[in-house]
């Protein structure tokens, strides 16, 4: 293994006694020296049980230090880390295990039921005495494998499978390292930065957005499991967090708490939102408290970090994710393949050393994603005259009604500004006359009421008539995905037969 690839060992050499990881639930603290030693111990154990370069090691666990244990251990010997989304169905888990064929599965005892004795693969429980002994007591050294190269796979992270079976996104050593370096340089991260990771670490957002870059830089990562807004606020101040990434749903819950109204965040320099477009209401809540807030954009196949915007600028360009980071390039192309003009909507393309290597056992999907060195994201975006980018929505979510393009995010931003609206999701459903019909699924604030007609009249004063939803569906709660995003796929299935 080239010396620069084993960066956790290098960081342990430079910052041995600095705190690297804190368990937000138990308060346990681990230095960089301890973090690297745990990885060495586990890597040595892997070798003794016959784990070789290219073998897959799966993990089924809530957020825990074992994510770093296994990722770094795999890196040292050339094995491949496969974190599993424990919120998936048993059938989906079975498919991923069949597709990735891991030699060993590490899992939390609390999630053992998910496997339902359907696998004959080796198993080790991360909360067992055996795992504790291997990670903390064995104290065995492990020389990095000299045959590990930067383009070798380090992790396979499975996407949600919104268009079929989940796809295994292969991230090489290069992909993960360059995402970290790019983020550090572009976002000006330092050893003084501290983040709180509530985002699931089986996803790239929890693992690679801030956790890995901050560890690379010598900062501190606080791991937490189940998001509870008041608890999150307490941990942020207790641990002196400086930069935090949450999804809009988490921020929505946070700004509704009584504690948010009075609390100060003296150490925080940036609140970052990702995973889905952020309602303007959240921007306003943080701006009223004088707090820096901005949006990011990413996907499993690229980083996930791709843009930077100064929080001072973001308040004047709400909704913008900024400009491409230092070591990657982006462009927007129209449906006929030409470069989009300023303000024109098209598909976002990305290239850089942080982009994924390939889809595991899926060459056709890999070929479809890559064209002339560019990753086609499937996301719609636009760029203003000064180079600031805005994500408009998913290419497949764009609604075409009566020949007009409707971007759900624009309609959602309009509706969410109404004071009685709690959450909103806009989708298109089949319609005989118009091709598709725009509908809005909304939940209201407690003890509030409004009629469909009143909402329609409100929208007609804000946006073009063809964009106004033909129907408003009231629900107590809008369904969410396992990472807290609004589940538009579920909404689409529920209402696809709705006739206007």
N, C-alpha and C positions, 0 to 999 in steps of 0.2 A: 504493500500500500504506500503510495506517495505520502510523504510526511504531512503535506498541507491538507490532505483529506481527513486525517485524524485530528481535526481541529479541537475536539473536546480535550484531548490530551495536551495540546499546546496551550489551551486556555487554562487547564489545571496547573500547568507549569508556570504560567504568568500570574495567575490569581488564585493560588491554592487555597487560601483561607477565606476568600470572599464567599458570601452566601450566594448560591446559585439558584436553589429551588426551595420554596416553602410550601408545605401542605396547608392550605387554607382551612381545612377541617380540623386537623389535629395539632397544627402549629409546629410540626416537625420541620427541621431545617437541615439542609445539605450543602456543604461547601463544594466548590469545583473539584477539589482533590477527591472528596468522597464520591461525587457524581462520576468522575472518570474511573475511580477504583471499582465502583459497582459495575460499570460497563465492562471493565477488564475481567472481573470475576465471572460475570455471566458469559462473556465471550469464551473464556477458558472452559466453562461448563459445557457450552455448546460443542466445543471441539471434542471433549471427552465422550459425548454421546453421539458423535458422528455427524454433526452438522457441518456442511461444507459450503464453499462459495456457490452462490446461486440458489441455495435452499431457502425456502420461505418459512418465516416465523410469524405466526398469527397472534393477535392479541384481542381479547374480548374483555374490556374493563371500562369503568367510568374513569374520568380524569384522575391520574395517579402518576407518581414518579416512575412507575414501571414503563411508561411510554418512552421516557428518556433512557432508562436502563436498556430496553430492548433495541431501540433505534441505534444507539451508540455502540452497543455490543455487536449488532449486525454489521455496522459500518466497519468495525475492526477486522472482521473475518470474511467480509464479502457476502454475507447472507442478506436476505431481503425481508424487510419489516412490512407486515401486512396488518394494519389496525382495522378491526372490524366494527362496523356500526351496530351496536347492540340493540338499537331501537328498530332494526329491520325485522321482518317476519322470519319465522323459522325456515320457510321455503327460500327466501332471499339469502339467508346466511348459508344454507346448504349449497346454493348455486355458487356463491363466492368461494366457499371451501373447495368445491369441486373444480372451479376454474383456476384457483391459485395453488391447490394441492400442497398445503404447508406440511412440513415435517414435524412441527411442534406447535401446539396451541397453548398460549398462556392465558389464563382467565381468572376473573374474580369469582369466588364461590357464590356470590349473589346472582351471578348470571349463568351459572352452570346449567340451569334448566333449559336455556335457549338451545343448547346442543342436542338435548333429548337423546343422548346415547346414540346419535346417528353417525358418529365418526370413530374410526379406529386409530386415528392419529394420536401421537403422544401428547400428553396434557400435563401442565404444571400450573398449580394455583398460586397466583401472585400474593395472596394473603395467607399462605401456608408457612409453617416453620421451615420447610425445605427451601422455599424461595428466599426467605430472609437469610438463611444460612449461606446460600449460594451468593447472594448479592452483597451481604455485609460481613460475613465471617470467614469465608474461604481464603480471602486475601491472596489470590493467585494472580500472577502476572500473565499477560497475554500479548505477545508481540504481534503487531498488526501484520496482516497477510500481504506479502510483497506483490501478489498477483492482482490486487484490487486497483482498478483504474477509475478515472473520473467519469467515464461514460458507462460504468457498470451500474445496474439498478441498485438503489438503496431502499426504496419503499414502493409499495403498490397501494394506492389509495383509491377505493372504489367510489365512483360517482353514484348519484341517487337512482339512476336507471329510469329517468323520466320518459325516455323514448324506447323503452324495452328493457332488456337485461342490464344490470349494472356493468359498467366498463371499468377495468382496472387500469388506472392511470399510473404508468411507471415513471417514477422520479429518480433520476440518477444522482450520484454523489454531486456531479456538477450542477444539476438543477437546484438542489436544496442549498448547496453552498453559495451559488451565485444569487439566489433569491435573498439569502441572508446578507451578503456583501452589498448587493444593490440597495436593500432596505436601509442598512446602516448608513451608507454614503448619502442616499437621497433624502432620508428622513432625519439625518443628523442625530442618530442614536448614540448614546454614550454608556460608559460603565455605571453611571449614576441612574440610569433608567430602570424603572421597576414596572412590571405589568401584572395584571390579574387575568388569568386565563380561565374563563367560564365556557368559552367556545369549546365544543367537543373535540378532544384531541385525536379522535379517529378521522377527523376532517382536516383538510389542509389549513383552514382558518385557525383552528386551535393549536395546531402543531407548528406551522410555518409562517404565519402572518407576523406574529411578534415574538412567540416563545423562542424559536431557534435564533433569529437575529439578535435578540437581547442577550441570550446565553453566549453567542459568539463574541459579543462586545464586552462581556464580563458583567452584565447587569443581573437583575434578580427577577425570577418568574414565580409568581404565586399561583398555585393550582387550586381550583375549586370545582366542586361537582355540580350540585343542583342550584340553579340560579334562584335567588330570593332577593328582591331589590334592596330591602333594608340591610340584609346581611352583606350584600355587595358594597353598599355605601360604607359600611363599617370597616370592611377589609381594606378598601381603597385608602382610607385615612390611616388605619392602624399600621399598614405595611409601607406607607409612604409612596404609593403608586404614582407614576408620572405620566404614563400613556396606557390607555386601555381600549381594547377592541370589543364591542358588543354588537349584536344584531339589533335592528330597529325595534323588534318586539320587546327586547330586554330594556332598551331605553324608554320605550313607551311605558312599561311597568314602573321604571325607576322614577320618571318625572311625575307620576301620579301619586307617589307616596308623600306622606306628611313630612318625613325626615328630609326629603329632597328640598323642600321649600326653605328650610332653615340651615341646612348643612353647608359648610365651606369645604373646598378641596384645596388646601394650601400647597400641596406638592404636585398636583396634576398640571401638566402643560398641554395635554391633548386628549380629548375624548374622540375616539374614532369609530365610525359606523361602517359595517360591511355586510355582505350576504344578500342584501336586497336594497332597493331604493328607499331612502329615508324620508318620512313625512316632514314637511316644513315646520310643523308644530314642535318637533323635537329640537330643531335648530333654534327656534324662538325661545324654548324653555331654557336652554343653556346660555343663549345670548343674554337673556334677562338677568342671569346670575354672573355675567361677565366671564364665562368659561369658554375656552377654545374648543370648538367642535367642528369636525369635518367628515366627509365621506371618503371611503376607499373603494376600489374595485379589484376583483380578482376572480380566478377560477382555478380549480384543481390542476388543470393542464398548464397553467402559467403562473407559477410563483407560490402563493397567490397575489403577490404585490406587483403592481404595474404602474401606478401613478403617484404623484405627490402634489399636494397643494398646501400652501402655507395657511394655517388657520385664520390668520389676519385677513387673507384674501377670500377665504371660503365664505365669510359672512356677507361679502358683497356679491358672491357668485354661488348662491345656494343651489345645491344639487350637483355642482361640478366636482369631478374627482381629480381635476387638475391636469398636469402635463406628464408625459412619459418620464419614468425615472431615469437615473443617470446611465444605466447599462442595459436599457432595452428600448425598442422602437415600436411605435404603433402607427396605424393608418386606418382610414375609413374608406370603404369602397361602396359604390352604389350597386343596385341589382344588375346593371349592365356592365359591371366590372371596372368602371372608371373611378378615379379618386374623387371623393366627395368635396364639394365646395364648402366654404364656411357656412355653418348653419344648416347644411343639408344632411339628412339622416341616411346612414348606411351601416353596413356590417363592420364591426371592429375587428381588426387584424393585429396580431402581436408577434414579435420575434425577439429572441435574445437567448442567452445561455441558461436562463432560468426556466425555459419552456420544457415541458415534459418530453420524455424520450420516445415512448410509444404506448399503445394500449396493449395490455397483456393478452396474448393469444388472440389478438383481433387485428390482423393486418389491414383488413378492408376499412375498418373505422379509422385507423391511423392514417391511411391514404386519403380518406375523405376529409380529415381535419387539417392536413398539411397541403399547401400549394405554394410552390416556388419559395420555400423557406419560411412562409408565414403561417401561423396558426389562425384558422378561421374560428372565431369564438362563438358565432351564432347570436351574439348580442348586438343590438342596435345602438348607435351612438351618434353624436354630432359634436362638432368642434367650432368654437367661435373664432372671430378674427384674430384674437390674441393667443390662440393655441390652447385654450382651456376646454377640456372634454366633458361631455355630459352623457351619461348612460340613459338611453330612452326606454329600453326594455328588451326582452327576448325577441329574436327574430320570429320565433314561432308563436309568440303571444300577440304580435301585431294583429289588429282587427281590421278587416277590409269590409266596409259596409257601404253598399251602393256605389262601389268604386272608389270610395274615399278611405285613406289610411287613418286609423285611430290608434294612438299609442296609449295603452292603459294607464301608464304612470301619470300622464298629463291630467287625465280625468280623475284619477285617485287623489292627486294633489289638490285639485279643485274641491272635491267633495270633503276631503279631510279638514279643510279650513272651517267648515260649518261647526259651530260650537257644540252641537248635540251629537256629533259623530265621534265614536270611539275608534273604530277601525273600518277600513273599506278595501274591497278588492274588486277590480273591474275585469271582466272577461267577455269574450265573444262567443255566442252560441249560434248554431245553424239557423238560417231563416230563408224561407222559400223566395221571397221577393228581394231582400237586400243582400243575400249571400250569408252575411253574419249580422247578428243583432247585438248591440252593446248593452250589457246588463251590469248592475252594481250590487254586490253583496255587502251589506253594512251591518255593523253592530253599534248600538247607541250608548251614550254615557248613562250612568245610573239615574233612574227617575226622570228620564227625558223622553219626549215623544215628538214625532214629526211624520207627516203623511208623505206618500209617494209623490203626490202632486206638488207639495211644497218643496220637496227636494229637486224635482224636475225644474220648477220655476227658478230655484236658486241657481242651478247649473246653467240655465239658459241665459242668465245675466253675466256668466263668467267665461263660457266657452262656446264654440260654434255649435249650431243646432245638430249637425250630424254626429257630433261627439257626445251629446247628451244621452245618458242611458235610457233605453226604451222601457226598462223596468228596474225597480229597486226591490231587492229581497232582503227582508229584515231577519237577522239571526241573533241569538244570544251571544254566540262566540264564533268567530271565523276559524276554521280548522288550520292547524299549523303543522309544519314538517318537524322532523326530529331535531333540527337546529333552531327552531323557533321562527322560521319564515312562514308567511302565509302560504298555505298549500293550494296553489292554483290548479294543480293537476286534479286534486280531489274535488275542487269546486267545478272544474270542467266536466268531470264524470257525473257529478250530482245534477248539474243543470243543462247538460248538452241536449236533452230532449225537450227543453222548455220551448214552447211555441208562442211567439209574440202576437 
